[in-house]
Amino acid sequence: MTGAAVAPTTGQPGVGTFVRLKLTLLRNGFRRSPWQVVAFVLGAVWALGIVGVVGSGLLALRFSGTDVAGPVVVGGGTLLVLGWALVPLVAFGVDETLDPTRFATFGVARRRLVPGLLLAGLLGLPGLVTALLAVAAVVTFSRGPAATAFGVPALAVFVLTAVAASRATTTAAAALLRRRRTRDAVAVLGGLVLVCFGPLFNVVLGRAGSGLAELADLGRRVAGVASWTPPGFAVAAAADAAAGRWGLAALRLVLAVVVLGLLLAAWALALGPAGTGPAGQAAASAPADERRHPVLDRLPDTPAWAPATAVAVRCARYWRRDPRYLVSAASLVVIPLLLVVLPLSQGGSVGSWPLAAGPAIAFVMGWSLHNDVAYDHSAFALHVATGLRGRDDRAGRVLAAALWQLPLLLVASVGGCLLAGHPELLPAVLGAALALFGASLGVSSVASALVPYPAPAPGDNPFQTPKGASAATVGVQFGTSAVTTVVALPTLVPAVIALVGPSWVGWIALPVGLATGIVLPWVGVVQGGAVLDRRAPEVLARVSSS
């Protein structure tokens, strides 16, 4: 009994084990997939460009006074940490090469798991870029041996804080999204945070018009505020040391270390007692919502309708409850807000920007289904085992999405025209929106059967990017976007002519868009269903491996 109790705590892996494991997985990934090598090379070129441009600027600041270099580096460093913390929530996700859930059966203590994953998180292009820029910042603040010696640990804390912030926010956000009472509020709050950057740009641009001197003064004041915020403590400490403010530098370095410790503690807490992720098992074992859909339940219960209806009911439940779908739906809230707030933040009126709300939302809504089958993960085996026709699978997914997305499309199109003060352009805007919605649904119905790529599994962090999926994700997303735009061109051309020329041309775009919105989803369901019937085993193997 004693040996059994001690076994989980003995032989615990050290930090070096996680680093070696990350390097091994990356190396094996390159050997397995040439596309991963291509994606890495392209990413490396981009990273070198960023390091070259920003690093050159940091090295040039070495020859400026600390009153100039300090505010610039402090402001940039604060934004970089915020980027690490927030961008994964709304864009690319976080690298999960070393997914904490994979260590559940090994009994790895969180006090070993968190530091190991933290340092392993640096072994990627974003981590390397941040580390190289931190080295350049050390040179910027090398105003003497003492300042250089102080800047090295301070900027090391800065880099670790950035990585820890990314892990803590994505893990905590995933936990919140699995709680039905808070996930909607979190999604809306994230969108509002993005929109709030507009007023900040308004202030900066407004001051820029008043002269460079006032803009520089504004920059110093903003950097002064940032230096007393958690994301700015570490880099501000290095700036203070360079300026000879040693007492203030020591205080901020202590605060930076405290912030890093709190982030690591928050990350460990969000991982759960076993370090397997936030409430993952609870989410997986939660009872299914057996309520029927108020509209779908009224469809005929016949052999022709029942299979597609059953798929639609399940997908509609996903849109209400699954955090992965809720993240996608939350992005729709941000689009109209940005189209209204950003023009206002430039100091002018909204102008014609709201006209794009309907078409933009329509494109994103239909396009969001281009990898829908991957979200089923291993549950897609039920479709294969029962012999469900591919056409019924495609139709059910399209129907579940269209039931709530079409009303939103209509509201965004009408509201955008009224807000822009151009109701006469409603036919053109609505035609473009219907065409983009129908085209994206049709293309997505074929793409998700033809080229599915790995997606977060049910119960996993909805913000993570599965290992080895980056190249496939970029390629498929770019391809489906391009094809959708091309097939919608017969409607988009007259719609654009109506926007810049005679508005009556919009009455041509409306019927063409309506026809496109009806015909293309039907074609996508038929053709995508045929592809799925032929490739069902391959699709199952692909989506189950994510």
Secondary structure, DSSP 4 states (H G I P E B T S, - for coil): -HHHHHGGGSS---HHHHHHHHHHHHHHHHHH-HHHHHHHHHHHHHHHHHHHHHHHHHHHHTTS-HHHHHHHHHHHHHHHHHHHHHHHHHSS-EE-TT-GGGGGGGT--HHHHHHHHHHHTTSSHHHHHHHHHHHHHHHHT-SSHHHHHHHHHHHHHHHHHHHHHHHHHHHHHHHHHTSTTTHHHHHHHHHHHHHTHHHHHHHHHHHHTT-HHHHHHHHHHHHHHHTTSGGGHHHHHHHHHHTT-HHHHHHHHHHHHHHHHHHHHHHHHHHTTTTS-TTHHHHHHSPP--PPPTTGGGS--STTTHHHHHHHHHHHHHHHH-HHHHHHHHHHHHHHHHHHHHHHHTTS--TTGGGGHHHHHHHHHHHTTTTGGGGGGGGGHHHHHHT--HHHHHHHHHHHHHHHHHHHHHHHHHHHHHHHT-GGGHHHHHHHHHHHHHHHHHHHHHHHHHS----PPTTS-TTEE-TT-HHHHHHHHHHHHHHHHHHTHHHHHHHHHHHHS-GGGHHHHHHHHHHHHHHHHHHHHHHHHHHHHHHHHHHHHHHHT-
